[in-house]
Each structure stands twice: as structure tokens, then as C-alpha cells.
Amino acid sequence: MMSKAVDRHPDGGRSISQELKNFDTTGFPSKVVERCNKDGRLSFKAVELFNLEGLLYSREVEHFDPKGVLSSNIAEYFETDGSIFYTVVKHFTRSRLCSEVTEHLNADGLLIYTFTKRFNMNCLSSMVAESFKNGRLSLKVVKRFDTKTLLSCKATEHFDMDGLISTKDVEHFKTDSLLSCKVREKFDLDGLVWLIQVEHFNKGVLTSKVVERFNANRLISKGVQRFDAKGLVSKVVEYFDANGMALRSSNLS
């Protein structure tokens, strides 16, 4: 059973609304709304699916540019109380997918995680994953890719229960996907850095490590280690006073 209505709009376009008792093979009632521009090209389309109790289950909305080419797609999924628990938003440029954002919410409407992907000429260029606890950000991972979709950089951030950053790791990779540099930062309860560790690699093998420690943004010590294929070659540790002047140093060769 189907009903169809056509409404004229002041801009000269038209709206076509269809309500179907049975949508495809799902057996779920549905509603389809389509709008066209003055040239008769599709500009908007919305599809709503309902469960057997008549409650909204999902909604998919598509927007099209003046030439009728898809520009965005929004999919929403609903709980039985009408609240949204899952959303996927896609944006397109000249029919090519340029971004995709996924959000998952709990029963209280608070975010559980988000997942963002960006594309360049249909190739994945970056990904961002965020995880939440009680609505507060607890973990964030960012990955960037080169033109061959090989991982070039990865950043991982951990957050405490108050949403303040506690640790940040950044890894850089060469074109052969081997780790070339890794930077770790640790933060105190005031959000100030108290440790910075930088490691350099050659063909995946550790060659040097620099560790700096801070107190209230003041450098208090710095350690430098160098390695060869057999292991530790040298180690130098320096300590600093309140004015940043070196107090003493120790060497191990």
C-alpha cells in the first residue's frame, strides 16, 4: 500500500513524499521524502524506517548539489525512547568521499566514542579515534597517512578522570613504515609537562634517547643516551638549578 503527495514550493521546486507499508524486504514501515530543484534534479532525500511497533528506528538524509551529485549523507539510529545512539556523517566532493564521522552515544546521550576519517582523492589521509568515559575524553588517537596510504605519523593522548591530558605519545614513520622518531610527554595534575622523552631510530633500531624532567615548567635534569648496534655507548646526565644553570653532570661511556 502506498500513498504519494506532490507539494509545490515557493522556489519553484517540488517535494515528493512517499509512505510505504513495507519497505523492501525488511517488513518495516517507512517514509521517503524527496525534493527536486527547479531543473528537476534531486536535491534532498530522507528515508525513515520504523520498527513493528511504529517507533522510529533509523533515518538517512542525503543532500545533493545543483547538478544532482551527492554532497552529504547523514545516517541516524534511534533507541525505543526516541534518543539517538549512533550517527554516521559523510561529506563528498565531486562524488568522492572526503570525510566520514561516526558517533556512538550511551543511554544518557553521552558520547562513548567518535571515529573520524578524512580522504584525499579517495585515499585515506587521516583517522581520529576518541574514547569517552562518563562523557569525558579518556583517549585520543590520531593517525596520518602519506599519498600511498602508509602510516606517516601517530599521536596517542591519554586523559585522566577530569579530562586533563596525562600522557602524549607521537610517533613518526619513514616511507618504509619503520619508526624513525618517538616523543613522549607526561603531564602533572595542573596540565604542566614534567617529562619529555625523545627517541630516534635508524631502520627501526634505537640510536639515541633524550630525557628531560621539569618542575613547574622549570628544567631540572637532562639525560642523553646514545646507542649502536651492540647497545648503550654513552650516557650523560645534567642537573640544573632554579635559574637553569647546570649544577653538575655525570658521564658514563
Order of alpha helices (4+ residues) and beta strands (2+ residues): beta-beta-beta-beta-beta-beta-beta-beta-beta-beta-beta-beta-beta-beta-beta-beta-beta-beta-beta
